Every structure is written in C-alpha cells, then in structure tokens.
Amino acid sequence: MRKNSMDELGERGDWYFIRDERIGIKYGEGEWDVVILPIHAKYAVRWEWNGDMDSPTLSPSILVYGGGSAAAWHGYLRDGVLIDA
C-alpha cells in the first residue's frame, strides 16, 4: 500500500516514492526490511517502472541479499502488490 515516507512503512508490501526518482519497498516483517530502488531515467542502472504512482509495477524482479550470499527475498512489485517469486 502506498505511503508518504519511510516512517509510515508498517506492513510488508508497503511502499513509497522518493521524489519520483526512487521507490522504497518493505519486503519483510522486520523494521529495517526495506529496499530502495532507482526508477528514474537519470540512473544508468534502474528498474523499469510503469509510471503509475498508485499501482506501480517494476521490472525486472527484485532480489534482496541478506548477510552473506543467501537471498533474503526475491519477488515482484506488480500493480502495487508485492508478490513472492
């Protein structure tokens, strides 16, 4: 669900925009389980974004690593909903 800032992230699947350049997504249950991804064209490496501020879709998938080489989470943001891969 869309929030206005990182301080409002409470539930897994909450997300917010940072100046329409990046998106922060809460992927886990922990307080710090948040990933921030670039979405603006000014970034050479970025996620493709459908431009929808209310129901964003990102491509490709999102892969977050934990401590070490194991993945902490892998999934998608589709139409504003976090989906496990």
C-alpha positions as CSV (number, residue, x, y, z in Angstrom):
1,M,0.0,0.0,0.0
2,R,1.3,3.5,-0.9
3,K,2.7,5.5,2.0
4,N,4.2,9.0,2.1
5,S,7.5,8.3,3.7
6,M,9.7,5.6,5.2
7,D,8.4,6.4,8.6
8,E,4.9,5.3,7.6
9,L,6.1,1.8,6.4
10,G,4.4,-0.7,8.7
11,E,3.3,-3.7,6.8
12,R,5.1,-6.0,4.4
13,G,4.3,-4.8,0.9
14,D,4.0,-1.1,1.8
15,W,6.0,1.3,-0.5
16,Y,6.7,5.0,-1.0
17,F,8.2,7.2,-3.6
18,I,11.3,9.3,-3.0
19,R,11.0,12.4,-5.2
20,D,9.7,10.3,-8.2
21,E,13.3,9.0,-8.6
22,R,13.4,6.0,-6.3
23,I,10.9,3.7,-4.6
24,G,11.2,2.2,-1.1
25,I,9.6,-1.2,-0.6
26,K,9.1,-3.0,2.7
27,Y,9.8,-6.6,1.7
28,G,9.9,-8.3,5.1
29,E,8.5,-8.2,8.6
30,G,11.5,-6.6,10.3
31,E,11.7,-2.9,10.9
32,W,14.7,-2.5,8.6
33,D,13.5,-4.9,5.8
34,V,13.3,-2.1,3.3
35,V,14.9,-1.9,-0.2
36,I,15.3,1.3,-2.1
37,L,15.4,1.0,-5.9
38,P,16.2,3.6,-8.6
39,I,13.4,4.1,-11.1
40,H,14.3,7.5,-12.8
41,A,15.9,7.6,-16.3
42,K,18.8,9.6,-14.9
43,Y,20.1,6.4,-13.3
44,A,22.1,4.2,-15.6
45,V,21.1,1.1,-13.6
46,R,17.4,1.2,-12.7
47,W,14.2,-0.8,-12.5
48,E,11.7,-0.1,-15.3
49,W,8.5,1.5,-13.8
50,N,5.1,1.7,-15.4
51,G,4.7,5.4,-14.3
52,D,1.7,4.7,-12.1
53,M,2.1,6.4,-8.7
54,D,-0.9,4.4,-7.2
55,S,-0.3,0.9,-8.6
56,P,3.4,0.7,-9.6
57,T,4.8,-2.2,-11.5
58,L,8.6,-2.7,-11.6
59,S,10.7,-4.9,-13.9
60,P,12.8,-7.0,-13.6
61,S,12.2,-8.9,-10.4
62,I,13.7,-7.7,-7.1
63,L,16.4,-9.8,-5.4
64,V,17.5,-8.7,-1.9
65,Y,20.5,-10.4,-0.3
66,G,20.8,-10.9,3.5
67,G,24.1,-11.2,5.4
68,G,26.2,-13.5,3.2
69,S,25.3,-14.9,-0.2
70,A,21.8,-16.2,0.6
71,A,18.8,-14.3,-0.8
72,A,16.7,-12.6,1.9
73,W,13.8,-12.1,-0.5
74,H,13.0,-12.4,-4.2
75,G,9.8,-11.3,-5.8
76,Y,8.0,-8.6,-7.8
77,L,6.0,-5.4,-7.4
78,R,3.0,-5.7,-9.7
79,D,0.2,-3.2,-9.7
80,G,1.2,-2.0,-6.2
81,V,1.2,-5.5,-4.7
82,L,4.3,-7.4,-3.5
83,I,4.5,-10.9,-4.9
84,D,7.0,-13.6,-3.8
85,A,8.9,-15.3,-6.6
